[in-house]
Amino acid sequence: MAETREVRGKLPKDLKIAFEVACARMEITQAAALEEAIRDWLVKKGVPTSDQGI
């Protein structure tokens, strides 16, 4: 398993609740959903990730 680090931030209440509900409905952990979202954002911004050999 890859080494992990904690990420923290504040979101508007309605966005946080929608995220929690969506994760529960999709039966995915919030950590997995956040990792996917961050990876997608990095790709969108053209930032290389460790998955790309960096």
C-alpha positions as CSV (number, residue, x, y, z in Angstrom):
1,M,0.0,0.0,0.0
2,A,1.2,3.5,-0.8
3,E,2.3,5.8,2.0
4,T,-0.5,8.3,2.8
5,R,-0.8,11.8,4.1
6,E,-3.8,13.7,5.5
7,V,-5.4,16.6,3.6
8,R,-7.7,19.1,5.3
9,G,-9.9,21.8,4.1
10,K,-13.2,23.6,4.6
11,L,-16.2,23.4,2.3
12,P,-19.6,25.0,2.2
13,K,-22.0,22.9,4.3
14,D,-24.3,22.0,1.3
15,L,-21.3,20.8,-0.8
16,K,-20.0,18.6,2.1
17,I,-23.4,17.0,2.7
18,A,-23.9,16.4,-1.1
19,F,-20.4,14.8,-1.2
20,E,-21.2,12.5,1.8
21,V,-24.5,11.5,0.3
22,A,-23.0,10.8,-3.1
23,C,-20.2,8.7,-1.6
24,A,-22.7,6.7,0.5
25,R,-25.0,6.1,-2.5
26,M,-22.0,5.0,-4.7
27,E,-20.6,2.9,-1.9
28,I,-17.2,4.5,-2.1
29,T,-15.2,5.9,0.7
30,Q,-14.8,9.6,0.9
31,A,-11.0,9.1,0.8
32,A,-11.2,7.2,-2.5
33,A,-13.5,9.9,-3.9
34,L,-11.2,12.7,-2.9
35,E,-8.2,10.9,-4.3
36,E,-10.0,10.5,-7.6
37,A,-11.1,14.1,-7.6
38,I,-7.6,15.4,-6.9
39,R,-6.0,13.1,-9.6
40,D,-8.6,14.3,-12.1
41,W,-7.9,17.9,-11.2
42,L,-4.2,17.5,-11.6
43,V,-4.6,15.9,-15.0
44,K,-6.9,18.7,-16.0
45,K,-4.3,21.2,-15.0
46,G,-1.5,19.3,-16.7
47,V,0.4,18.6,-13.5
48,P,2.4,15.3,-13.6
49,T,1.7,12.8,-10.8
50,S,3.6,9.9,-9.4
51,D,1.4,7.7,-11.6
52,Q,3.1,9.2,-14.6
53,G,6.6,8.3,-13.4
54,I,7.5,11.4,-11.5
